[in-house]
Amino acid sequence: MGAFLDKPKTEKYNSHGEGNGLRYGLSSMQGWRVEMEDAHTAVLGLPAPGMTDWSFFAVYDGHAGSKVANYCSKHLLEHIITASLGAGNTQSSQSGSDVSNPPAPVPPAVEAVKAGIRTGFLKIDEHMRSFSDLRNGMDRSGSTAVGILLSPDHFFFINCGDSRAVLYRNSQVCFSTLDHKPCNPRERERIQNAGGSVMIQRVNGSLAVSRALGDYDYKCVDGKGPTEQLVSPEPEVFVMVRAPEQDQFVILACDGIWDVMSNEELCEFVKSRLEVCDDLEKVCNEVVDTCLHKGSRDNMSVVLVCLPNAPKVSEEAVRKDTELNNYLESQVEEMLSRPGEEGFPDLVTVMRNLSTDSGMPPLPPGGGLASKRSVIEAVYNRLNPYREEDGVSISIYNKWVFCLSLPIYRR
């Protein structure tokens, strides 16, 4: 679960779409992990009566394998829809309706949706337990899940584990889901009541999340219900009324993103990128690359859902970003045109020299110099006669991370 590669896998999976007044983009990268265990869901228009103008997005962060995350990405939504529509189906079958002119489908009420989300999580967790490899311990995988269900009037934020969703409204972080960590008092109490312990901030000293789908080794305490086990599959659901004139975007991401960027840093960075680029896949790719360069060693997945009032491309922002790129390129070219006494400078030396440059234009908020590594590295590689074609080594990468931890790079 904690094994790493010699070099990160930086190929990305991308997707995007538009509908129901929304635009979304997503990006995922394996990074330094030996296996890609993340998965995701993005559906515009739910396949259910009365819910075609609803949408659903989710990120699943698997651990100890990818089976649970992948299965949930394909089937969790159908469990939620089935449970949410249960009461509505009963009402629609009542006698007295005109068969020749049936009423228009009615979407489920808010409380029915909240109950349906909870039931959907419990049902899919119960269903997966029957899989032979999960039942007999051949596969011990589990997964967090963070998602958002959008109706025309409401946000339903859904969280089970330590992936996270944030809402950016009125140019500030308006809402964030709460991570389910074993050291949280409420989670610790349930764990201890089930006969477990919290050591080194982990369930029984092993699992770093206190709620997840799968992880059946932690769900076998006799006499306890599914939500009373060491690890619970029960999601927390937060309902918010949409504010069309104020809501700007929602970000869903796994902890490989949040490990190196705070809520505010990520939202400010995304806002700054949306002001220079309207390609949401590209914006998400910049998030993933920036987090890799900030030192994330985990799989990384991010889904960006832009609402009608999302930031728009600004000529002024584009001009400033271009000026910054040109400045960085010229500084690197100048440094490489005059090698010092020790010969051709390595990339770390170039970065260190940039850190002393008081004339540098402002860096992207939240991203800092890490978000401009591709610009710097492209110039360096073009002019470097000793370039290695097989990518960045661990030693160079670790020097990068050290340099990027300096205050100058976090401006």
Salt bridges, closest charged atoms under 4 A:
GLU78 OE1 - HIS75 ND1 3.21
ASP125 OD2 - LYS219 NZ 3.02
ASP133 OD2 - LYS67 NZ 2.60
ASP162 OD2 - LYS181 NZ 2.82
ASP179 OD2 - ARG164 NH2 2.77
GLU187 OE1 - ARG190 NH1 2.90
GLU187 OE2 - ARG211 NH2 2.97
ASP215 OD2 - HIS63 NE2 2.64
ASP217 OD2 - ARG140 NE 2.62
GLU234 OE2 - ARG118 NE 2.79
GLU236 OE1 - HIS180 NE2 2.72
GLU236 OE2 - ARG186 NH1 3.34
ASP247 OD1 - ARG169 NE 2.46
GLU275 OE2 - LYS271 NZ 3.03
GLU281 OE2 - HIS16 ND1 2.61
GLU286 OE1 - ARG273 NH1 3.83
ASP289 OD1 - LYS12 NZ 3.04
ASP298 OD1 - ARG33 NE 3.10
GLU316 OE2 - ARG319 NH2 2.47
GLU316 OE2 - LYS320 NZ 3.78
ASP321 OD1 - ARG273 NH2 3.28
ASP321 OD1 - LYS372 NZ 2.97
GLU323 OE2 - ARG319 NH1 2.59
GLU333 OE2 - ARG382 NH2 3.03
GLU334 OE2 - ARG338 NH2 3.42
GLU377 OE2 - ARG373 NH2 2.87
ASP390 OD2 - LYS7 NZ 2.81
